[in-house]
């Protein structure tokens, strides 16, 4: 059985690939649809110790059919994710829209979706 920590680590790695594949245009704040999920990008202010020339974004992803949502942040610099990606691409919040999942099973649902959409 996979532990919750392993799922969260896997989600973090897949989210980096997801961001590179679908969200490479860092300054683009246009909503998009990815495999049934809405993605709403928002530019936010940079955190401390992030280069001034970087672009910090939050993305709210909601999948109505699968009943989950999550918010993550990513920091872009010079057309790529700012390294280290594990620090600058982070899921900030997850939620269950079905009122029937535990936090761990919500993470698993997100993991299943990320596996399906990540190249």
N, C-alpha and C positions, 0 to 999 in steps of 0.2 A: 504494500500500500504506500502511496506517495504521501509524504507529510505536507502540511500546510506551508512550511518554510520552503520546501522544494518547489511547490506550485508557484509561490511568490517569486522565487528566483527565476524559474522558467518563464513566468509572465514578464518579468523585467527584461530578460534577454530577447524574447519574442517581440516585445513592445519596441525595442530599439530597431529591430528589423522592420517592423510595421511602419515606424516613423520614417525610416529611410526610404521605404518603398512608396508609401502613400502621401507623405507629408513633407517631402523634400523642399518644397517652396515655402521656406520658413515664414516669410512675411505675409503669405496669403491667408487672409482671414475668412475666406469664403467657405461656408458649410459644404460638406460632401457626404455622400452615401457610400458605404463600403460593406458589401455583402449583408445588407439588411440593417446595418447600424448607421445611425446618423453621427457625424463627427462635426463638432462645433469648435473651431479654433478661436482663441482669443489671445491677443498679445498682452503681456503683463510686464511689469517693471522687473528689471534684473535684480537678482539677489546680491548680497554682499559677496565680494571676491569673484564675481563673474565679469569678464572683460566688457568694457563699455560698448564695444562694437558688436557684441553678441545680441541675439534676438531671443527673448524668453517667451514661451508660449504655454498656455494651458489648453488642453483638448478635453472636451466632454463628449464621451461616447455613450450612446444609449441604443440598446437593441430591444425594440418593443416586443418582437416575436419571442426572443429567448428570455426576456424579462430581467435584464441586468443593465447596469450603467456603471461607469467609472470615469474618474477625472485623473489625468496625468499631466505632468509638466515636462517640457523638453527645452533645452537650450541649444540654439543653433549658432554656429560661428563659421563664417567664411564658407557657407554652403554645405556644412556638415554638422553632425552632432558634436557638441563641445565635449572633449574627453575630460575625465573618464565618464563614459556614457552611463555607467551604473550610478554615478552621482547626479548626473544632469538629465536623466530620463527616468522619472519616478512616478509610480502610481501613488496619488495622494489620497484617493478615497474610492471605495467600491460600494455599490448598493444593489439591493435586490428589489425589483419592482413587483415580484409575485407574492411577497410576504410569506414565502414558504421555504426559503433557503436559510441555511446557517451561513455565517461569514465564510467558512471554508468551502462550502459548496458553491457560493457565489464566485469565489476565486477560481474554482474548477470550471464553472461555466464560462468565465472569461478566458481561461486557458484553452478550453475546447474551441472557442471562436477564434482566438489568436492563432491556434494551430491551423485552422481552416483557411485563414486569410494571409498568413505570413509566407512569403515565398521561400 
